[in-house]
Amino acid sequence: MTAQDTNFAEETLDPADWAKARALAHRMVDDAIDHLGGVRDRPLWQAMPAAVRASFSGPLPQGPQPLEQVYSEITTSLMPHPMGNIHPRFWIWYMGAGNFTGALGDFLAAIDGANLGVGNTATSQVDQQVTDWIRGMIGFPDGASGTLVNSGSMANIIGLMTARNAMAGVDLRQEGMDAMPQPLRFYASDQVHSCHCKAMNVLGLGKKALCKVPSGDAFRMDTGKLKAMIQVDRAGGFRPACVIATAGTTNTGSIDDLPAIADLRAQEGLWMHVDGCIGALIAIAPDHRHLVAGIDRADSLALDLHKGLQAPFDVGCALVRDRRQHRQTFAEDAEHLRKRSRGIAAAEFLHDYNLDTSRGFRALKIWMMIKEHGVAKFGRLIDQGIAQAKYLDGLIGDEVMLELMAPTVIDIVCFRYNPGGLDEGTLRDLKIEIMLRLQETGVAAVSDTTIHGRHSLRAAICNHRTRRADLNLLVAEVVRTGELAAGASIKRSFGITE
Ligand SMILES: Cc1ncc(COP(=O)(O)O)c(C=O)c1O
């Protein structure tokens, strides 16, 4: 082979036959539309037969197979066994239900192929525009910075890492933890999401640095106790650094007293981070935005667009009031990633604001969804979810066998089946049995949790496909299943076999 010889076999991943690829891609889009359009008519979830499960443990394919065949495996084995979160009666975890435009956005983002970590590109402009829209939605000031990340957990890490570095009392990035003059203390209510424990681990502070402040009857942080804990820690040689307020707790949807925490933050000279993964976007919901008044006073904030905006997974966002502090926490200088005055590298580098260097084009789906529907519709959908939760709360109040377990503040409802006369342990088993039967029959998905020591079922209605009739069905099915399961458990407790 000579240097001029171009006549040898080189490979590419492009289709050998674009016309065939086009036909298959069109079929996939048609199937996708049928799949989404018919979601209500299918069970929410179904157990996977052993053969299907086994089909995912074959050996590493060494040779090729037609894409049609690969796709057929997806339609027969994968698509019939989803998590169920696109179904109208999925309320088990607080997740969004996705949407078609967002899915198209993910497809087009992959076709564009950009890596948004660096680059003077239109994709980077879209990302920055989306981040700035979100900043405006929350009411953070002009010039505040933000970054799109994969999840709310990561968005919290970005905010808390900025807080840690800003409050450490030393150039932590350079000197490391050993140089810190005092151990830091972070505060959050006992209802805080577990991702903050992961964050303490990642931040090198350890879980003991996260002090849990008791929550009161309404599951909100007791700010009087917070103040007392700060004083005790200060006297004990610790440096109170950051209070994490939750806007929308995972268990009950309670919203910490944001204005009071913001006042305390100012008096005590702390950093205020808000975990708004569930509730921050209530700021755009006209009927309920008063619930999150004061959220714009935070120093940093985490939110989830795959929840509040119903974007397909995964996309979260961190906002930081002080852009300089945000950038200082993450930006590094590497020659191969140096900004230039012209060409592809002549732009703000988005990777200077988070931990990733490479990152996908998550912004496109959000950009398309907001342009298509307008932000007002997303606000109305959040109001709709909260109104549906209040409706469910009313249905539960009217049903003698059911009991509310926590105040319904946003779109999360905690309740239990209680036919009376059963001890707490039997009741707990019964509720778990109801929950599992509802899942296994594919009718509806709710979860269970323990709040202030009381076991409860929980419906999290972060779902734009839910209708009130679905909630009527939930109540009817919980009661019906409860009666069946209670009958069986009472027989069992008397040793009667069926
Ligand atoms: C209050 C709260 N914070 C953080 C998270 C973590 O978000 P993600 O699952 O996007 O990492 C959740 C998840 O539901 C949450 O409810």
The ligand as an SDF file (V2000), in Angstrom:
LIG
                    3D

 16 16  0  0  0  0  0  0  0  0999 V2000
  -36.4490   16.6670   47.2880 C   0  0  0  0  0  0  0  0  0  0  0  0
  -35.5900   15.8910   46.3330 C   0  0  0  0  0  0  0  0  0  0  0  0
  -34.3090   16.2350   46.1780 N   0  0  0  0  0  0  0  0  0  0  0  0
  -33.4960   15.5790   45.3330 C   0  0  0  0  0  0  0  0  0  0  0  0
  -33.9500   14.5260   44.5930 C   0  0  0  0  0  0  0  0  0  0  0  0
  -33.0060   13.8150   43.6840 C   0  0  0  0  0  0  0  0  0  0  0  0
  -33.3310   14.1280   42.3590 O   0  0  0  0  0  0  0  0  0  0  0  0
  -32.8530   13.1660   41.1810 P   0  0  0  0  0  0  0  0  0  0  0  0
  -33.6390   11.9010   41.3280 O   0  0  0  0  0  0  0  0  0  0  0  0
  -33.1810   13.9070   39.9310 O   0  0  0  0  0  0  0  0  0  0  0  0
  -31.3970   12.9450   41.3660 O   0  0  0  0  0  0  0  0  0  0  0  0
  -35.2750   14.1170   44.7120 C   0  0  0  0  0  0  0  0  0  0  0  0
  -35.7890   12.9880   43.9370 C   0  0  0  0  0  0  0  0  0  0  0  0
  -36.9670   12.7270   43.8790 O   0  0  0  0  0  0  0  0  0  0  0  0
  -36.1160   14.8040   45.6130 C   0  0  0  0  0  0  0  0  0  0  0  0
  -37.3860   14.4230   45.8140 O   0  0  0  0  0  0  0  0  0  0  0  0
  1  2  1  0
  2  3  1  0
  2 15  2  0
  3  4  2  0
  4  5  1  0
  5  6  1  0
  5 12  2  0
  6  7  1  0
  7  8  1  0
  8  9  2  0
  8 10  1  0
  8 11  1  0
 12 13  1  0
 12 15  1  0
 13 14  2  0
 15 16  1  0
M  END
$$$$
